[in-house]
Each structure stands twice: as C-alpha cells, then as structure tokens.
C-alpha cells in the first residue's frame, strides 16, 4: 500500500521547522514540555512498528523530533525569537503561559512576539481561572493564529498541537514563498511587456540600438548615487529606484505618434517640425495617464507619465512642454533628462555623429544649473566611470584621454 498525504497537506517528515519556544516562569513546566515533546519520537516509532506489523507499511521516516527552547519571561522570549530570526532559523510555535508573576503577562508577551514574527503560531497555556475566551479574543483578535491549552496538560494534546501547528507554519511559509515566486514572475512579465512597448516607439529609428537598456542603466547608477549622499537621499528608496528602472524606458513612448518624416529627418527640423516633435512628451504622458486610470497599482506608471512629460524640461525653466523650473520638475524626470542627453550625445543619430564620452561629460558639466540639476550633475561626475562601463568603453576612453 502506498503511503501518501492528502493534497495541500505535508507528511510529518516534510516539515523542516520544528523549533518550539516555551515561555513560562516555572522551570518544572519547561521540564514537562521537554519530556513530552522529546518522547514523541519513541511514541511514533512504537506506533509505526504497529502499523508495519498490521499493514506492511514502510513508515521508517515518520519519527518526529522537536527542538525545544525555553524562556522564563516575555522579554527573554522576545530576545530568543529576535535572535532566531536574525540567524534565519525562526521558531514555528510558542507555548506561552498566561500568568507570569513578573514581566509581561501572556497576552502582552504574545503581542510583542507577533510584532517580530507575525507567522508565529501560539498556544496559550492557561488555567480556567485566568481569562475567559472572550477576554482573550478581545485582546488578541487574530483567533486563527492561536490555540488554548488548558491546565493541567494532557500529553497527547500537547503533542498533537505541536505536530499540527508546525505543519501549519510550514504550509504558510511555503505559501509565502510561492506568492513571492509568482509575484516575481508577474513583475518580470510586466517589465518585459513595458520594455517591448517602449521598444515600439524606438523601433522606427534604426540607429537607437540599445538606447533603452543604456538609459535605464544610467538612471539606476544616478539614483543609486543620489540615494547615498545627496539632498535627495530621503526621497530615493528601493521602491523609487525600482520604479525608475521600470519606467525610464517609457520616456519617449510618445514618439510613436510622431510622423516618420519628422522623426527620421536627417537634417535640422524646421520650427514647425520641432513644435510637432515636442508634442511627443504630451502624447506619451496622456497615453500613460489613461493606463493609470485602469490599474490599482500605478506607482511606476505615474512615474513613467511624469518622465514622459517632463524629461525635456530644463532646470533653468527654458525647456518644454510646460517650462517648469528647478524643483518643480519631478525628480525622476530630472534624472532621466541627464541620462537621455548623455546617451544622445554619445550615440549616432540620423542628424549627427556620436561625440566621444569625455566630450559629452564636459558638455553636461557645463550645463550644470542650466539644463541639468546641479546635484544630479555632481552624481554623474562621481559615477562617470560606471557610465563608461555600461557603454563598454572604459579601456577605449582611457587610451584616448591618457597623456602621451
């Protein structure tokens, strides 16, 4: 007969985390729990032998051993829990005495444990005279995360709780991992779709090449530098950096609405043509704005819309489309502005040849406080070497700029 478990359940041998924390101010209680939960191995071995004799089942893997730690008060228990989490070896279950003579009571202890480890499964150890069920619910509220064990303990009940709650913890942990994995897959699919969409706007220009890849790499470098040592550090967290990486390729999405006769014109644009070209920033922002209205998670799309509209604004107020000045321009758009210009300067276009990176660096430095935010220019100068790495031009540029 095949030994299997039901779908959605784990066999006891599949459970990896059997760490149990007992919090009680009496040493005798600690000894009782250690004895009860250590003897569970022998208890199961005897049962397995009986099953094997009667049914011929191979159950040699079903013996269970728990790792039991003890604390004499809530603070000590919290310290052990925190340290276990720090080491990446968390507790699955805590048996917590309701009444301890000093320190926190059981409820306060549980509240503090859950602040550190929300997944921790709790068994409240209580006598009939301690708290009513309703009083416990009123204080803890999360009834799905705890059980009540009435004193005096029944050994079998303790073992059953230990087995079932460690299994529950394992299932929840596996579910969290699965959700994270699926979320990462969804994010990857979304990012790929965004990049493909952005590429459509660039695909009509055969000379842009890896422009989008470089742009988001440049933006990531600048944001990383600004997050460490700049007046903008408080505004740039991991979410900002991730959103910028995702949204920056969409900066010129509005070009999809510009005629080829203008977008691909090899010569200088006329005034009328340039006015049409400038309209791509509004086209892109409006298209992304319409998408934002159809989604509930719009943080990176809102940033993308800001970038699309404002990345041609200039720090001194002479840019377009709204002639914004200084801090009026969204930070993400100011970052993309520099990255976009640097890539445009160092890349061939239908209307110009590429400048050497060192020349582009000098030109950007000269636009500090005019075209570009001075703080972002300083970040660029500090990380110029990383820009060269993105281009794969480090050695070539060293050769050009080295003294003879």
C-alpha positions in Angstrom: 0.0 0.0 0.0 1.4 3.4 -1.0 2.0 5.8 1.9 0.8 9.3 0.7 -0.5 12.5 2.1 -3.6 14.5 1.0 -3.1 17.3 -1.4 -2.4 20.5 0.5 -1.0 18.6 3.5 2.5 17.7 4.5 3.8 14.4 5.9 5.5 15.0 9.2 8.8 14.1 7.6 8.4 17.0 5.1 8.3 19.6 7.9 11.6 21.3 8.3 11.0 23.7 11.1 10.3 22.0 14.4 11.6 24.8 16.6 9.3 25.4 19.6 9.7 28.1 22.3 8.2 27.6 25.7 7.7 30.8 27.8 6.9 30.1 31.4 8.3 31.4 34.7 8.4 27.9 36.2 11.3 25.5 35.5 9.1 22.5 36.1 6.9 23.4 33.2 9.9 23.7 31.0 11.0 20.2 32.0 7.5 18.9 31.4 7.4 20.2 27.8 10.9 18.9 27.0 9.9 15.5 28.3 6.6 15.4 26.4 8.0 16.6 23.1 11.2 14.6 23.2 9.3 11.4 23.9 7.2 11.9 20.8 9.9 10.2 18.8 9.6 7.0 20.8 5.8 7.3 20.8 5.7 7.5 17.0 8.3 4.7 16.5 6.1 2.4 18.5 3.0 3.3 16.5 5.0 2.9 13.3 6.0 -0.6 14.3 2.4 -1.5 14.9 1.4 -0.1 11.5 4.2 -2.1 9.8 3.2 -5.3 11.5 -0.5 -5.0 10.7 -0.5 -3.2 7.3 3.0 -3.9 6.0 3.6 -0.1 5.5 7.1 1.3 5.2 6.9 4.1 7.9 10.5 4.3 8.8 10.6 8.1 8.2 7.7 9.1 10.5 9.7 9.6 13.8 9.5 13.2 15.0 11.9 15.2 17.0 11.2 18.8 18.2 13.8 21.4 19.0 12.5 22.9 22.3 13.9 26.2 23.7 12.7 27.8 27.0 12.4 31.3 28.3 11.4 32.4 31.8 9.6 35.6 30.9 8.3 37.6 27.9 11.3 39.7 27.4 13.6 36.7 27.4 11.3 35.0 24.9 11.3 38.0 22.7 15.1 38.2 22.7 15.3 34.5 21.7 12.8 35.0 19.0 14.6 38.0 17.6 17.9 36.3 17.6 16.5 33.2 15.9 15.0 35.4 13.2 18.4 37.2 12.8 20.1 33.8 12.3 17.4 32.8 9.7 16.2 30.0 12.0 12.8 31.1 13.2 10.5 29.4 15.7 7.4 27.9 14.4 5.4 27.6 17.6 5.4 29.2 21.0 3.7 27.8 24.1 3.1 30.9 26.3 1.9 30.9 29.9 -0.9 33.3 30.5 0.1 34.3 34.1 3.7 35.1 34.9 4.5 36.6 38.2 6.8 39.3 36.8 7.3 41.0 33.5 4.6 40.9 30.8 1.6 38.7 31.1 0.9 36.1 28.4 -1.2 38.4 26.2 1.3 41.2 26.2 4.1 38.7 25.5 2.2 37.3 22.5 1.5 40.8 21.2 5.2 41.6 21.3 6.2 38.3 19.7 3.9 38.8 16.8 5.4 42.3 16.1 8.7 40.5 15.4 7.3 37.3 13.8 3.7 37.6 12.6 3.7 33.9 11.4 4.5 32.5 14.8 1.8 30.0 15.9 0.8 30.4 19.5 -0.5 28.1 22.2 -1.9 29.9 25.2 -1.3 27.9 28.3 -4.0 28.9 30.9 -5.9 27.7 33.9 -9.7 28.0 33.9 -9.4 30.9 36.4 -7.1 33.1 34.2 -9.0 34.7 31.3 -12.3 33.9 29.5 -12.2 33.1 25.8 -13.9 36.4 25.0 -11.3 38.4 27.0 -8.5 36.7 25.1 -10.2 37.3 21.8 -10.8 41.0 22.7 -7.1 41.5 23.3 -5.5 39.4 20.5 -8.3 39.4 17.9 -6.4 37.1 15.5 -8.1 33.9 16.5 -6.7 31.9 13.5 -3.1 32.2 14.9 -3.5 30.7 18.4 -4.9 27.8 20.3 -5.7 27.4 24.0 -4.2 24.7 26.1 -6.0 24.3 29.5 -4.0 23.2 32.6 -3.3 20.6 33.7 -1.9 19.5 30.3 -2.8 16.3 28.5 0.5 15.0 27.0 -1.2 13.7 23.8 -2.9 17.1 23.3 0.4 18.9 23.6 2.0 16.5 21.0 -1.0 17.0 18.6 -0.7 20.7 18.9 3.0 20.7 18.3 2.6 18.5 15.2 -0.4 20.3 13.7 1.0 23.9 14.3 4.4 23.1 13.0 2.7 21.7 9.9 0.6 24.9 9.6 3.6 27.1 10.0 5.4 25.1 7.2 2.4 25.4 4.9 2.1 29.1 5.5 5.8 29.6 4.9 5.6 27.6 1.6 2.6 29.7 0.6 4.6 32.9 1.2 7.4 31.6 -0.9 5.0 30.6 -3.6 3.4 34.0 -3.6 6.8 35.7 -3.8 7.8 33.5 -6.6 4.6 34.2 -8.6 4.8 37.9 -7.8 8.3 38.0 -9.2 7.2 36.2 -12.3 4.3 38.6 -12.8 6.7 41.6 -12.3 9.1 40.1 -14.8 6.3 39.6 -17.3 5.1 43.2 -16.7 8.6 44.6 -17.1 9.1 42.7 -20.3 5.8 44.0 -21.7 6.7 47.6 -20.7 10.1 47.2 -22.4 8.6 45.8 -25.5 6.0 48.7 -25.6 8.8 51.2 -25.2 10.8 49.5 -28.0 7.9 50.0 -30.4 8.4 53.8 -30.2 12.2 53.3 -30.8 11.9 50.6 -33.5 11.3 53.2 -36.3 14.8 54.7 -35.7 17.4 52.1 -36.8 20.2 53.9 -35.0 18.9 53.8 -31.5 20.2 50.3 -30.9 20.4 49.5 -27.2 19.3 53.0 -26.2 16.6 51.9 -23.8 18.9 49.4 -22.0 21.5 52.1 -21.5 19.0 54.7 -20.3 17.7 52.6 -17.5 21.2 51.5 -16.5 22.3 55.2 -16.4 19.2 56.1 -14.4 19.9 53.2 -11.9 23.5 54.4 -11.5 22.4 58.0 -10.8 19.6 57.1 -8.4 21.9 54.8 -6.5 24.5 57.6 -6.1 21.8 60.1 -5.1 20.4 57.8 -2.5 23.7 57.7 -0.6 25.0 61.2 -0.4 22.8 64.0 -1.6 19.9 66.3 -0.6 17.6 63.9 -2.4 18.7 60.8 -0.3 15.5 60.9 1.8 13.3 60.7 -1.3 15.1 57.8 -3.0 14.4 54.4 -1.5 14.4 51.0 -3.1 10.9 51.5 -4.4 11.9 54.7 -6.1 14.9 53.0 -7.7 12.9 50.0 -8.9 10.1 52.2 -10.3 12.7 54.4 -12.1 14.4 51.3 -13.6 11.0 50.1 -14.9 9.6 53.4 -16.1 12.6 55.1 -17.6 12.4 53.1 -20.9 9.0 54.7 -21.5 10.4 58.3 -21.6 9.9 58.6 -25.4 6.8 56.4 -25.8 5.0 59.4 -27.2 7.3 59.3 -30.3 5.0 56.6 -31.6 2.6 59.5 -32.5 5.3 61.5 -34.5 5.4 61.1 -38.3 8.4 59.4 -39.8 9.1 62.4 -41.9 9.9 64.3 -38.8 11.2 61.6 -36.5 13.7 60.2 -39.1 14.6 63.5 -40.8 18.4 63.6 -41.4 18.6 67.4 -41.3 17.7 70.1 -38.9 14.0 70.4 -38.1 12.1 73.5 -39.1 10.4 75.5 -36.3 7.0 73.9 -37.2 8.5 70.4 -37.3 10.2 71.0 -33.9 6.8 72.0 -32.4 5.3 68.8 -33.6 8.3 66.8 -32.3 8.0 68.5 -28.9 4.4 67.2 -28.7 5.7 63.6 -28.1 6.1 64.4 -24.4 2.4 65.2 -24.1 1.3 62.2 -26.2 3.3 59.9 -24.0 2.1 61.4 -20.7 -1.5 61.3 -21.8 -1.3 57.7 -23.0 0.3 56.6 -19.7 -2.2 58.7 -17.8 -5.0 56.7 -19.4 -3.4 53.5 -18.4 -3.1 54.7 -14.8 -6.9 55.1 -14.6 -7.3 51.4 -15.4 -5.0 50.0 -12.7 -4.9 49.9 -8.9 -1.1 49.7 -8.7 0.1 52.8 -10.5 3.3 53.9 -8.7 5.7 53.1 -11.5 3.2 54.2 -14.2 2.7 57.6 -12.5 6.5 58.0 -12.5 6.6 56.9 -16.2 3.9 59.6 -17.0 5.9 62.2 -15.2 9.1 61.2 -17.0 7.4 61.2 -20.4 6.0 64.7 -20.0 8.9 66.4 -18.1 12.2 64.9 -19.2 12.7 67.7 -21.7 12.2 70.4 -19.1 15.4 72.3 -18.1 16.5 73.2 -14.6 16.6 76.9 -15.6 13.0 76.9 -16.9 13.8 77.0 -20.6 12.6 73.5 -21.5 9.3 72.1 -22.7 6.4 71.5 -22.7 5.5 73.4 -19.5 8.7 75.5 -18.9 9.0 74.1 -15.3 11.9 75.2 -13.3 14.2 73.6 -10.7 12.3 71.6 -8.1 9.1 72.0 -10.0 10.3 69.2 -12.3 9.8 65.8 -10.9 13.0 64.2 -9.6 12.7 61.1 -11.8 12.3 63.3 -14.9 15.4 65.3 -13.9 17.4 62.1 -13.6 16.2 60.8 -17.0 16.9 64.2 -18.6 20.6 63.8 -17.9 20.8 60.1 -18.8 18.9 60.7 -22.1 21.1 63.6 -23.2 24.3 61.8 -22.4 23.2 58.8 -24.4 22.0 61.1 -27.3 25.4 62.8 -27.3 27.4 59.6 -27.3 25.3 57.8 -29.9 25.0 58.3 -33.7 21.7 59.7 -34.9 20.3 60.4 -38.4 21.2 64.1 -37.9 24.6 63.8 -36.2 27.7 61.6 -35.4 28.5 60.4 -31.9 30.6 62.5 -29.5 33.3 60.9 -27.5 32.2 60.2 -23.9 34.7 62.7 -22.5 33.4 65.5 -24.7 29.8 64.6 -23.6 31.0 64.7 -19.9 32.4 68.2 -20.4 29.2 69.4 -22.2 27.0 68.1 -19.4 29.2 69.6 -16.7 28.9 73.0 -18.5 25.1 72.7 -18.3 25.2 72.3 -14.5 22.4 74.6 -13.2 21.1 75.4 -16.7 19.9 72.3 -18.4 20.5 70.0 -15.6 20.0 69.8 -11.8 23.4 70.6 -10.2 23.1 67.8 -7.7 22.4 65.2 -10.4 25.3 66.5 -12.5 27.6 66.0 -9.5 26.3 62.4 -9.1 27.0 61.9 -12.8 30.6 63.2 -12.5 31.1 60.9 -9.4 29.9 57.8 -11.3 31.2 58.7 -14.8 33.3 55.6 -14.8 30.2 53.5 -14.4 28.6 55.2 -17.4 31.6 54.1 -19.4 31.2 50.5 -18.2 27.6 50.5 -19.4 28.9 51.5 -22.8 31.8 49.1 -22.7 34.2 51.9 -23.4 36.4 52.0 -20.3 39.6 50.9 -22.0 39.0 52.8 -25.2 38.4 56.0 -23.3 41.5 55.5 -21.2 43.5 55.2 -24.3 42.1 58.4 -25.8 42.5 60.5 -22.6 45.8 59.1 -21.4 48.8 61.5 -21.8 51.3 60.6 -24.5 
